[in-house]
Amino acid sequence: MTLLHRRLAKAELNDLVAKAPAESVQLTDEHRASLSTRFRAVSVPGHRRLDAWGVERAGRSGSTFRWSPSTARRALGNASLRRMATRPASVRDAVRDELGDQMLRATSGYSRSGSLSQWLASAPHPVIGLVTAEAVNWATQLQEISQWLDAPWEVPASDAYYDVASARTTLRARRDLIVRNEGTRTIVRVRSGSPGKSAGPGLRADLTIEALADHEGIAPVRYIGLWPEAGVCLSVDGTLTDLRSGARDLVRTAVAQRRQSTLKAA
């Protein structure tokens, strides 16, 4: 695996972007069909969702997801920074505007049950205050990182999602910034805490999902993971070898999840 380890600094980050491979790799329909076949061989009773976090945990199940100030901060913070790119405002004002729009969506009936909008609309005022503080901190951090970049960047409207054909499986790749450089793209992903031993395979899984989610199958030339609290950045290149390894990691995770569910049922 082409895993690069750097300290998190402006010069190091721009160096990772500037010195990424010059050409992009493209996944073909044959690659997609092969992945679908492998996932269909790992059958599940319901719908399966996989991401880099599952790969890093080797398929071990964690606690059930629920909305909280810490789980809501990234969605709100990223959306706020995206607002600021089109309409200049302070970070705090952008977060407040985003919170207002989310709540309006819920009261207007345009959000589904269990969504962030629904949760925010029913949250008490003290919780909204915590959510605001967390989102402001996240948006400020991401804004500082984006201002380091010399190449053009954008905040994507969502993470990358790919539904594996006929396999009842959805793959999700986390992405916070898309950096454009001479016709290629590099993805930047931000995480809390510090990277563990399986952080590399997690980045590789995100790389593979991002390539699959692209309608032409074009992979980013590099996937960069940032851990600001630890002052560390890691990256993997968009080579065909790493894309294939990422696909194998995702299938192994599905196998591990099925094995654990079978043991629980027994």
Order of alpha helices (4+ residues) and beta strands (2+ residues): beta-alpha-alpha-beta-alpha-alpha-alpha-alpha-alpha-beta-beta-beta-beta-beta-alpha-beta-beta-alpha
